[in-house]
Amino acid sequence: MRVETNSAKYQANPAAVISLQKWMEQVGVTACTVWRWRKRGWLKTVNIAGRQYLTQTAIEEFHRRAVAGEFAQEPKVPSRKEAMNQLGETCEERESHGGGGGGQILSVPAAKMAASLCPAPVPDH
């Protein structure tokens, strides 16, 4: 069996194992992503002397399931209105108290998101 990855081609041995770290590098995913996949049961590893490895069978099963769309989910991109609801105010409320959040303390990322979602008022000249 011949397997192609993002960075290399190699002849696969069905009984072979590969370190999880090496597989992550070949596929191009982070340790956090692999941790989530393992936690959800999508990727099955074996522990050999305290280190995690993948069997060729586990890799093939993961690939088959991924291609079949078993892991597919709808993208979770909030709309502008949903994002503002998460911040707890509307653009109109921000404008009514000068964009300061009405005494509400927002974290720096939340304040930046609110500022980017609410256009700055255009001064009248």
N, C-alpha and C positions, 0 to 999 in steps of 0.2 A: 504494500500500500504506500502511495506517495502522498505526502501531506505538504501543503503550501501554507506558509504564514506570511505576515507582513514583511518580514526581513529575510527569510531563508527557506530553502527547500531541503527536505531530508527524507531519507527512507525510513519509514516507521516500522518498528518491531512491535507486534501486538502485546508482547509480554513486557515491554520496556516501561520504565518509569522516568519521569522528568521532574526536577525540582520545581516547586511552585514558583519560586523566585525567577528561575530561568524562563518558565512559561509566561509569567507576567511580562517579562521584558520582550519576549517574542511577539506576544499579542498586543502589547502596548497599553496595558491597564495598570492602575495603581493598586497598592495594597488595600486601600479602603474599599475599592470596588470589589476586589476578590473576596474580602472579608464579608461584604454584603451578600455576594453570590453564594458563598459557603453557608452563611447563616440561613439563607432562604432555601438551601438544599439544591440549588441549581448546579453547583460544582462540588463533586465528591473527591476528597483528598484522602491519602493514607499517611499515617504517621510512621516514619521509619527513624528510629533513634532520635526522637524529639524534633524532627524536621518534617515539613509537609511536602508530599510528592503527589503527582497526578499519574495515573496509569493511562496508557493509550486508550483503553476502553472508556475511561471517564471523560477524556478529551473528546472522543468520537461521540459519546452520548450528549455531552454539552453542546457540541457543534450541531448535531442533528436536531436537538430541541430548539436551539437558537434559530436555525434556518426555518424550522416549522412555525416559528412565531410564538412559541409557548411563553416567552419572557416579554413579549411586546406589551407596552402600556401607552396610553394616551399621554402626550406631552402635558406637563403641568405648568403652563405659562399663565399667570394671572392677568386678567384684563385690567385696564386702568382703574375701573371702578372697584374691582376686587382688591387691588393693591391699596387704594385709598381707604377702603373699609378696614383693611388690616392695620392701617396707621391710625384709624379712629377719627378721621375728619375728612371733609371734602375740600376741594380747591377753594370754594366760596368761603368756607370757614377760615381757611388759611389767610385769604385776602382780608376778611373782616377784622382780623387781629394782626394785620401787618406781616403775615407770613411767619409769625413767631410760634405758632402752635397753640396759642391761647393759654399759655401757662403750662401746657403739657410738655413734659420733657421727653424729647425723642432722642434715641441713640443717634450717633453720627451717621451710620448707614441708612437708618430710617429717615433722618432729616434730608439726606442727599437724595433718597428715592422720592420723597415728597416734593422736593424742589424740582426734580427732573420731571415729575408727573404733572405738576401745576405750572403752567407757563407764568412767567413774571408779568405783572401788570405793566402795560405800556403807559408811560407818563404822558399827560395831556400838556401840550405846548401851545 
